[in-house]
Amino acid sequence: MAGFDFVIQIWTEDGVRVYQSRRYSSLPNQGVLGYSNVTLDNGDWRVFGVRNETRMIQVAQKLEARRSRAEELRRILLSVGKGDFFVQVEHGGDGILSGEGSNWRNDRQ
């Protein structure tokens, strides 16, 4: 998985999955509302869940893909690197890459 690859899943009120955008051997089950992180056999996932009157909708992306995209954006910005700008790429609510101009730091723990 790379870039913005993600999986969308939809469940009925009684927990029956009625849609899955792509196949994976291991996916997050119907989870909590809002954002969460889930660890599975195939890696760590960032998950967002929302509910309407009849469905639970969940979008999940492997953290590896999110980190890869953040690093790609950092490289692009560094190649531009001469302007006055500030960017903070988020990972689970915590900044992992931030900086101004060509001064960057990795806040990842």
Beta strands, then each sheet from edge to edge (+ up, - down):
strand 1: 7-12
strand 2: 17-20
strand 3: 34-40
strand 4: 43-51
strand 5: 55-62
strand 6: 86-91
strand 7: 94-100
strand 8: 103-106
sheet 1: 2+ 1- 5+ 4- 3+
sheet 2: 6+ 7- 8+
end
